Each structure stands twice: as structure tokens, then as C-alpha cells.
Amino acid sequence: MKHRFAVLLTLVILLSSVMGGLLGGNAAAKSGSGGQTSSNEFLANFTEAVDIIQQTYVDKVGPDKLVYTAIKGMLRTLDPHSSFFDPKEFARLREEQHSKYFGLGIRVRPLLRDRGRVVIVEPPAIGSPAERRGLRAGDVISRIEGEPIDDWTSDEVVNHLRGPRGTYVNITVERPNVREPLQFRVERDEIPLITVPYAFEVRPGIAYLKIDRFSESTSEELRKKLDAIGESKLTGLILDLRDNPGGLLNQAIEVSDFFLPRNDLVVSTKGRADGSARSYSAPTGNRIRLPAVVLINRHSASASEIVAGALQDHDRALIVGETSFGKGLVQSVYTLQNDTGMALTTAKYYTPSGRLIQRDYSGSTFEYFYVNIGEIAPPEDVGPREIFTTDSGRKVYGGGGITPDIIEPMRELNRFEALLSSKDVFFQYARRLTSGQVPTAENFRLRDKTGDSQRKADEPLPALEITEPILADFKTFLSDQNIQFTDEDIQKNVDFIKRRIRQEVFISSYGLQEGFRIGIQGDSQVLKALEMMPEARLLMTSGQLSSPAAQNPRK
């Protein structure tokens, strides 16, 4: 929906009304007949304040900053999810919704040892601008347009790499075993945003699919990934919605449609406006006829909670993990003048059993609401919750997010694991292995002198065993990095160390998906999902779990 600048002014008037209420007696003293202050008076107060600030404030400040900040503050007084987007923020939101952006087609992450510098973390996608120009995984970007980026944030780097289609960006990279920096001039092009980045058999016959967020392409991506795996050979499926912040409602419905029978209710919404109550059902139904486990955590929100709630209420999937975020409010996105936008809460949504899963935000600050997320404990331990029932009569809970059927907190890193991860040593040591600096690791030299992978597309991935001589060299590397450790630290964490080294080697040589497959072998929640697949099968056929103890077990 497009609105003229009048919408922006209306928001300012509303903000002024809120401010007048907070000012109490002083504001009322200026009111007209009957104690009512007209909208024009509030608007006059606001514009007068903006004029005074611009003319007399100690530093120069633009009206856009004042108005944008005022609108953001006003929306925060309504609820934690209504928000205002400046032009850059709104452009990024539209990119995410449309599943595409314009850039180079690379993924980068910050190098912890070099502030500001970023490294390309996987081989660029085939056909992307970066791939056509010869950029590779492991290249460290040190300059953009000739300017050192040592003091740039990661967001600043990404913003400089992105840009309009057909424009160029000049970057300087440092490459392992290449003495001089390399210069690249790359033309930006349209790059698809992948929302289903990982899809593979985590065990023979068990598919694992990860959905990062819900945008226009999500359901189609899911279909293609399932076709590539081959659904006919599968006996179960894990759908990972952890850390998924949500997205488009219609895509949550489309994803639910893969699992539910046709016309099964997915979600209903109710707003204040007349006729705003609506129900959304599975349009086609039963695309996937497999036992399913859905993984959620405290950062699963909105559309991901709609999917998890619908599948739980219809006894269609076993929910494993942590209590989700608890976002049961629906935002409508409005396009405002000057390329800005606003997401305004216009309705509440309810799962098929009638649950409103919005987390209570009354009496809490904006920051507190987003920092204190989710409860891992069973619902009877966190206070009274409204009880609902699934299709088969199982108990489920309203308010405060989706409570899993099987509660399984993510295993936290111990002190030494956290230390190694914070120092980025695994990425650095993987570069050491693959560049041939470790004589006892000849089979880790996965690239020839030109940097091209020697593995053919149909060739199986190598085992890449982390031997005792490699572990000894790793300890020498840690000492060279001034990282303090004991032999007991290494022995107690040897499985974690081996897995993380192999993961980084696979990422740099074969891409994020292959590296992710290595890392997931130590994921406690995925391992729990695999363990509970028989329960998911029983739930799908009978609507019940094997015993009451199987539901919400205590750790």
C-alpha cells in the first residue's frame, strides 16, 4: 500500500498525543474547550520543537533524523513488533521478502584476529559475479575501492559490496600462498537469497532441512530440495526452524501445506477493524507423508511459530528443542514517502487449537523484551499457562511461545571450547592444513596450485581423519597463537576439536553445506530429533506419544 506524506504527519500527530499524555498538567494547560487538544495544536507543537532544535541545537541535525526517531519512539510505545524503517532498512526488508539482492554472490564473516577484515567463507555460487571473476573461499578482503577496511564493521563491508545492478566494485584480497594482494573489479548482479540453505540425508533415510526465514521463494525452495534428495527413499524428516525470525505469512501456510491434509486449519487472525478476522487452511495438502520432527528454539518466531503450532495442534509433527520466542502479533507493512516504511501491528494470530502464543510485554522495556527470551523449563515450572488440546486431546499451552513436546536445551560450549571458538583458531588452522604447511596432512591439500578443487562432482567426499601428528601440530599452533591450554584440555575436548577442524576444511573446500554436515554431528538437538523419530512416527499414526513421560521430559 502506498501512502502520501500525510500518513507520516498523522504518525507525528499521534506521537505528539502520546507525549502530551505523558506531560500531564503542562500539556493540559494549553488545551482548548472541554480539555481537548486539537490535532493541529499537537502538530504545531511538534513542528515548533523541530524548528528550535534545528536552529539552536549545539550540533547540526537534519529533520529526517528527528522525525524518524520520533516515529520509532512512538511505535515502541505500542508493542515490541511495530517498527519504522529508514530508506536503507526498508530496502533491505524488501530484498529479504523478495528473496534477492544485487551484489557479488559471496558470503563473508569477520576475521576475529583482524578487525574490519572479512573472509569469503565458501566458494562463490556457480555463475555469480564473484565466481566469474575468480574469487575463492578463504580470500581475505582487505580493501574496497582502494580504501583499507580495518576499522569498518561487517555491515559497512556488506553495504559497500552491495549496490545497483550493473555497477562495479573494486576489491583487494589476500590469498594464502600468494605473496602479493590480488585486485578484482566485479560487476554487481542479481543474487538470489537462499532461505533453505541446507538439505541432505543426516542419516540414511532421514532428511534434514533447514529454513532460515520465510520469503517469497521458501516453499518452492523446499520442494526442489526434497525432489533433489528423493522423497521416495525417505523414512523420516527433520525440519529445522531454529533461529528463524519469521517472514511472510503466506509462506508459513505453504510450508505447513506440505505436511497437513487439505483444508486443515493452519492459522487464524483477528484484528480491530471490521471484517478483519480470517482463517487460513492448507490449500493442497499432504505433499509429505513422512514422520516429522520440528526443531525450534528461543529465537524461532512469528512464521516459524505458525508452522510449529499448526503441526503440533494437528499431531502431525513432534516438536523438539526449546520454547520459542512468542510472537503472536501480525504486522502489515506500509510504504511511506521518501522510500521509508512501517510495520504496524494490525492483528493477532491464533494456532488451530485457539492458542495466542504472544509473550507478555506489558511492563517491560523494549530492550528487556528482546534480551529475556523464552523459557526452557516445562510449562508447569514457569507459572500458569492457558491449556489447550490438540486434535487427539494432548495438552498444549498458550502464551509465551510454542512449548516443545520434547524439551532439549542446546548444549553450551564449555570454557575451553568457547575459548577456541572466540579466537577463530579452527578457521586459521584449516587454512594451514589446506595450504600444505603441515607435512603430515598431505591428504588435506584439496586444491591444486591454481586453487581449483581436485575433486570431481560425483566423487565421494574424503574422510579427512585428524591423526595424532595433526593434533600435535595443532597444539604447536595454539602455542604460537599464545593460547594457554593443558594436555587435559585437549583430551577432554578432542572430539570437538577434530570435528571443528574438519568442518572448516570442508567449508573452504566444498562449501557451507558440506561443512554444516560435519558440524551437525555434534548438535545435541539434532541428535535428540534422530533419537525421537520413532515417537514422531507413532504420533503421526495414532496422535499420541508412547507414554506421558515422553512429553515434556525433564533433563
N, C-alpha and C positions, 0 to 999 in steps of 0.2 A: 504494500500500500504506500502510495506517495502522498505526502502532506506538505502543504506550504509552510513557510516560516511561522505562520500563525500558530502551528502546533507547538513550536519552540517557545513562543511567547506565552502560550497557555500554561506550559510546564513551569515557566518562570513565575507566572501569577500564582500557581498552586504552591510553589516553593515559598513565595512571599507570604501566603496564607499560613503555611506551617510555621514560618519564622514569627509571624505576628502572634500566633497562639503561644509560642514559647516566650515571647517578650511580655506577655501578660498585660498588666495595667498600663504600661507606657504605650503599647500599641493601641489599646482600647481608648486611650485619651484622644486619639486622632480620628476615631470613628464618627460616622455620620449619624443620622437619625436612627433610633431604635438600636444603637450599639453595633450596627453592621458596617463593616468597612467594604467599600466597593472594590471590584477587581481593578478598576482604573487607578484607584489610590495606591493599592499594593504595587501595581506596575510602575507607577510614578516613583514610589519609594525605592524600588529596585534600580530603575534607570538612574535615579539621582545618586545612589550609592556607587554605581559603576562609574559615573562621570567623576565623582570626587576621587575615587581610587585612581583612575587614570590620570587625573590632573595633579594630584598631590602626593601619591604614594612614593616612598623613597626610591624605589626601582621602577623602571618602565614595565608595564604589564598590559598585555593585549586583552581586548574584550572577549575574545574566544575562550581564553583560559578562565576568565571569571565566570562566564555563562556556563561553560562545560562543567566546571567544578560545582557550580550551584545546582545544576540538574542532577549530577551524580549524587550530591549530598541529599537532594530531595528524594530520589528514588531509594536511597538506602533507608530512609525513614519508613518506607512501605513494607519491604520484605528483603531478604538477602539475595533474591534472584533477579529482581528488576534492575536493569543497568542501562547506562548510556555509553555509546561508542563514538569516540572521535573518528576522524576520517581514516586513520591508519588502522585502528581497531576494527572499524566496520568493514574495511576492505578485507582484512584477514578473516573475519567471521564469514563473509560471503564466499571466500576461497574454500573454507572448510565445508560449508554447506554444499557447494557445487563440486567438491572433490577434485579441484585442480588449482594450480597457481602457475605463475610464469617465473622461470628461473633456470637453474643448470641441471637439476635432477640428481643431486647428491645429498647424502646425509652427513652431517658433521656433529662433532661433540667437542667440548673444550678440553684442552690438554691441561691437566692439573699442575704439571710442572712448569708450564709456560703460560703465564697469564695472558689472556687475549687470543692466543693462537688456537686454532681449531684443526682437527684432523678429520679427513674423509674416512668414515668408518665402514664402508662397504663398497664393493665395486659398483660404479655408476650403472644405472639401468641401461640395457641394450637400446640403442637408438637415441639416448638422451644427449643433450648438448655436451655434457661433461665426458660421456663415453666417446663421442665423435672426435673430441679434441685430444683424447688420450690421458685424461685424469684417472688416477687409480686409488684404490683403497690404501690407506696408510700415508698418502701425501699430506704433508702439514702445510696449511695455508698461512703464510707469514705476512703478505702484503696484499692489499686490494687497491687498485688504481695507483700503485706505487707508494701508498701510504702504509707504514707499519701499523699493525693492528694489536700491538702488545697491550694497550690499555683499553681495548674495546671489549664490550660484553658480547656474549654469544648472540643475543638478539640483534645487536648492532651489526655483527658479521652477516647474519642471515638476511637482514634488511638490505644490506649492500649487495648481496649476491642475487637477490630477487629484483625484479624490475619489469618494465613493459616488454612484451614480446617483440623480438627483432632488434632490441638494443644489445649493446655489448658491455662486458665487464672484463677488465684486465686483472689477473691474479698471479701472484708469485707463490710457488710451492717449493718445499724442501722434500726431497725423496731419499729414502735410505740407499746408501751406497752410490749416490750421485753427488759429486763434490760441489758443483755449482747449482744455485737455485734455478728453477725452470720457470719460464714465462708462458702464460696462456692467455689468449684473447678468445673469450667464449660468448657466442650469441645466445641470448636467453630465448626460451621457447616454452610452450605449454607443457606442464608436467602434471600427470595425474597424482592426486593424493590417495594413497592406498589406505583403506580402512580395515581390510582383513589381511594383515601383513604376514601371518603365519598360518599355515595349513599343511598338516602332514600326519602320518601314522606314528603316534607316540609309542605304541606297542602294536604288534601285528593284529590287525582287525579293529583297532581303536583309533579313531581320528581325533586330532586336536585342532581346533580352530580358534583363533584369537581375533576379536573385534575390538579395535581401538576406539572407535566412535561411530556414530550413525550419521552418514551424509547421503547424498543422492545416489551414490553408486553401491552402497553397502550390500543390499540384497542381491544385486547382480554379481558382485564380487564373491559373495558367499556361494552362490550357485555354481560359478565357474570353478571355485576352489574344490567344492565337493565333487564336481564332474572330473576334475584332474586326479583326485585321489582315487575315485572309483567307489561309489557308494555301495555297489552290489557285493563287494568283498568285505564290507564292514560289519561288525557286530555291536558297536557302541560308539558314542561320540562325546567329546568334552568340548563345551562351548565356554570359552574364557572371556568373561566380561569384567575382569578386574581392572581397576584404574580407568574404566570407560566413563567419561563425564556425561555422556548422552548425545543429544543431537536432534535429528528430525523425527517427529512423531510417526510420520507415515512409514519410515524405515523400521522403526521398532515394531510396527504392525506387520510389515512384510517379513521381517525375520521371525516373528512369532508364528507367522503363517506356515513356515517350513515345518513346524512341529505339531500344530494344533489341527483338529478336524475343521472342515469348512463350517463357517457361521459360529464357531465358538467365540465368545466374547473375549477380546484382548484387553480393552481398557475403556472406561467411560470418563467423560469430563463434565464438570458443572461450573458455570460462571455466573456473574451477577446479571448480565444482560439477558433480556427476554429471549427465549429460544436458544440459549447457549449450551444447554445440556445435550450431549451427543454420546453415542455408543459406537465403538469400532470393533468389528469382528473379523476373523480370519477370512479373507476373500476367496481363497482357493482350497487351502488345507492339505495336510498330510503329505507334504513333499518329502519329509524324512520320517521313516518308520523304524527308528533305532532307539534303543535305550540311551538316555542322555543325562549327563551331569553338567550343571551350570556352575561355574566358579564366579563368585563375587567377593568384593572386599569393601572396606570403608570408603573407598574412592569411586565405587560404582554408583552412578547417579542417573536420575532422570530416565532417558530412554532405555538404558540398560536395566533400570529397576522395573520398568514396564514389562520388558521381556521376561525377566526373572520372576516377577509377580504373577504374570499370566501363566507361565509354565508350572509354577508352584501351585497356584489355585486350581488348575485343571489336572493336577497329579501327573503332569506329562514329563517332568524332569526333576531330578534330585538336585537341590541347591546346596552347595558346599562352600565353606570359606568363612567370611566374617560378615557381620551385619552391615548392610550397605549404607550409603550416605544419608538417605532420607529426604529426597527432593520430590514432593508430590504436587508442585505448582507448575502450571503451564504458562509459558511466555509467548506472546505474539510479538513479532519483530516488525517495527515500523521504520520506514525510510524517511528521514527528516532532511531539511535543507542543508546545503554545504557538505554533502556526502557524509553526513552523520546518521546515526541510527539509534534506536531504543528498543530494548526488550522489556516489555511490560507484562506483569503477571495478570492474566485475564481469566484464568480458570484453575480449578483443582482437578487432579485426575485420581481415579479410583480403580483398583485392581478388580478382576472379575468377581471376587468374593465380597466386594464392597469396601475394601481397606483403603483408607487415606494414609499413605506412608510418610507424609511430610514430617520432618523433625521439628520439634518445638523451637521457635526462635524468639519467643516473647521474653523480654527482659535481658537479652544478651546483645552484646555489641557485634558489629559486622565481623570484626577480626576474631572474636571468641567463637562465633558460629562456625567459621571455616577452619579454625585450628582444632577445636574439640569435636572430632568427627567419630561417630559410630561407637557401638558397644560390641565387644567380643563375647561377653558373658551371655548365658542363656537368659531369655526374657524375664523369667521369674526372679532373677537376681538383680535386675536393673529398674525395678519399680513396676507399678501396674500398667499393663498394656491391654488394649481392647482386643478381645479374642474373636476370630472369625473361623470359618471352616472351609476346607477345600471341597471339591466335588465328591470325594469319598468320605468326608467327615473328619479329616485330620485337622488339628488345630494350627492356625497361623495367626500372626499378630499384626495389628495396625499401629501406625505411629512409629517414628524413629527408624524408618528404613525397612528393608526386607531381611527378616531373620532367617538364616540358613536352616535347612533340615539337619545338616551335619556341620557343627561348628569346628573349624580347623584354622587356628591363627597361623599366619605366616611365620616360619622360623626366622628369628632375628639373628643377625651375624654376631658372633662372639667378638671379644676385644681384638684378637689378632686378625681375624677375617676382616673386621671393619677397618683396621689399620692398613692392611694391604690394599683394600679397595679404595680407601681415601687417597692413597699415594699413586694410584694409577699404574701400579707396578706390573700388572698382568699384560696390559697393552704394550708397555715398553719391552717386557721380556719376550713377548710373542714376536715383536719386530726383530729382536736379537736372534731368535731361533730361525725365522724365515729368511733372514739376510745372510745366513751361513756363518755367523760369528761363533757358533758352538760346534766344534768338530764332532762331538758325539751325537749330534742331532741331524745327520745327513738327510734322513727321510723327511725332515721338516722343511727342506728347501723346495717349496712348492711352486716356485716361479723361476723361469729361466732369466738370463741376463737382460732381456728386454722387458721383464716384468709381466709377461703373459703367463697365465696358468698352463701347466703342462698336462692337466687332467682333461680328458675328453668328456663330452656332455653325458654319455652313457656309462662312464667309468665309475665304479663304486668309490665312495669316499675312503681315504686311508684311515687306519686305526689310530695312528699317531700316538703310540704309547709313550708316556712320560717315564723314562727309565731313571734308575738311581744316579747315573752320571749326569743326567739333565737336572735332577733335583739338587745335586751337589753344585752344579753351575748356577742354579737359581739362588742358592744360599750365598754364593760368592757375589752374585748380582745384588742381592739385598744388602750385603755389607758395603758394596761400592756405593749404594744409594743412601748409606748412613741410616738404615732401618735396623733397629735393635730387635733381636729375636734369640730364642734358645732352641736347642735341638728338640725339646719337648713341644715348643710352639709348632715346629714343622711336623712332627709326628702326629700330634693331635688333630692337625688340620690338613693332613696330606691329601685326602680325597678332594677337599675343597680346592686346594692349590692345583692339583692335577687337572681338575675339571675346568677351572678358570683359565689356565694356560691354554688348554686345548680349545676352549671356547673362543678366545681371542685370535688364535691361529686360524680357526675356521672362518671367523668373521672377515679377517683380512684377505683370506684366500678364496672363499666361496660365497661370502655374503652373510647378511644378518640372519637369514632363516636357518642356515646350517649351523651357525654359531649358537642361535637360540635353542636349537635341538639339543646341543651339548649342555647348555646351561640349565635347561628344564629338567634334566636328570636329577638335579638336587633340589627341585622345587617341592616343598613339603605338601603344598595344597594340591598340586597336580598328582603327586603320588597318592594322596588321600582319595582323589577323584577316581584314580585307577582301582584302588582298593574297594571303593564303594560301587563300582559298576554293577555287580550282582544285585545290589539294593535298587539301583536305578531300573534294572530290568524287571524286578519284582513290582516296583511302583508303577511301571508302565502297564503291566499286565493285570495287576489287582487293585491298584490305587492305594496300597498300603506298604509299610515297611515291615521288615521281618519281625521286629519287636519294638516295644515302646522305648527301650534303651538305645535303639538305633537313631532315634530322633533327638536332636539337640544334646548329644552326649557331652559330658563334662570332660575336660582334659585332666 
